[in-house]
Amino acid sequence: MRKIDEIKAGIAVIVFNEKNQVLLQKRIDVGLWGIPSGHIEIGETVSEAAIREMKEETNLDIRIKKLIGVYSDPLSQVFAYPNGKVVHFITTCFLAEITGGELACNSNESLDIKFFDLQNLPENLLNMHPNWLKDALAEKEMAFIR
């Protein structure tokens, strides 16, 4: 295993629209598409972080519907940034619904943001995100721990 510089707590939020399309963002830090996600700040709960990150990155207000899973496996949760820093993320992933706001791309964090058909996802998708999406679509009551 490569040297890991730090471990961080993160969140991810999966949102579908009325056409059952999934919301993805093209991240400015790595130039890849992915499920909206981010870091938990000191003093925040995971749900507060999820709500804040969605507002910052998409301008959407959300209500968390359920916990999809907690992901910590270094095989899928270690991420190398272009600056060379290697981070092991422990990510709490939620399913949420939109309650307000108007979809907008925050140019500080995203190159683009839009809904995709599940059969037509972009090829340049972050490697761990298809697993999170698969778990969200599994429609299980219990959360996944991977």
N, C-alpha and C positions, 0 to 999 in steps of 0.2 A: 504494500500500500504506500502511496506517496505521502510525503510529509504534509500534515494538516496544520495550518497556521492558527485556526480558531474554530470554535463551535458557536453556532448562533441559533436562537429560537426564531422560527419563521411561521408564517401563516400563508395559506392559499385559499382562494374563494372561487368556487365553480358556480357560474350563473348561466341559466338557459333563458332564452326569450320565448315568446309565444309560439314561434315556429320550431322550437326545440333545437335551436342553434346555440352553440356554446360561445361565450365571450372570451376572446384571447387578446393579449397585448403583445406588440413587438417591442421588446425591451431595449432601452437605449444603451444599457451597460454591456450587453453581449450581442445585440442585433438579431436575436432569435425570438420566435413567437412562444408564448406560454400562457398559462393560466395566471390571472392577476395574483401576485404574491408579494410578500415583503417581510420586514423584520418586526419583531415585537419590541416596543420601546420600554425602557425602565418604568415600572409603575402601572403598566397596562395589563389587562387580561388578554387572553388570546382572542376572545370575541370582540373586545374593544379594538384591538389591532386590526382585525379583519374588516370591521366597519370603517375604520380610519383609512386603511390602505385602499379600499375600494373607492372611497370618496376622493382621495388624493390622485389615484391613478386613472379613474374612469369618470369622475363627477357623478357617480350613481350612489343613491342611498339604498341600503340593503337591510333585509331581515334574515338572520341566520335560521335556516330550517333544520339542519342537522349536522352532526359531525360525520364526515366521511371516513377520516382516518388520521393516524399519527404515523409519520414516516421518518425513520432514523437509520435505515440500512446504509452503511457507508458505500456500498456498491452503487447505490442510486442517489444518495444524498450528499456526496462530496462534489463540490463545484469549484472549478478553477476559473477565476476571473482573468480578463485580458491583462491586468496589471501583475499577474503572477501569484496573487494571494489565493490560497486554497482554503475553503471554508466547508465544514461539515454542518449541514443544516438538520435540525430536528423540526419538521414541518407539521403543523396542525392544519388539516384541510377541511373546509366546510362547504356545504351546499347552501346556497342563499337564493333569495328572490329579491327582485328589484322593487323598491317601494316608492322611489322618487328620483328626482334629478334627471339630467339630460346627458346622454353619453357624449363625452368629450375627451380628447387626447391631451393628457398633461405632458407637454413637451420636455419637462425636466426628467421624466421617468420613462416615457414611451415614445417610440417612433410612429406607432399606429395602434389603433384599438378598434376591433370590430367583431361581429358575430360570424361564426363559420358553421356550415352544415357539418354534421358529424362524419359524413362520408367524404368530405372535401377539406380536411384539415391541412394546414400548410406543412410542407416537408421539413422546413427548418424549425422544428418544434423542440423545445428543451427536452432532454432525454428522459427525465423522470415524469413529465407531465402526462403522457399517454396512460401511465399506470394509475395516476390519480383520477383521470377521467373515466377509465374503465371501472374503477371502484365506485365512482359516483353513479354510473349507469347500472351497477349490479343490483341496486334497489334492495340492499340488505338493511335490516334494522340496526344490527350491531356494527360498530365502527371497525375498520381494518387497522391492524397494528403491524406495520411492515418496516 
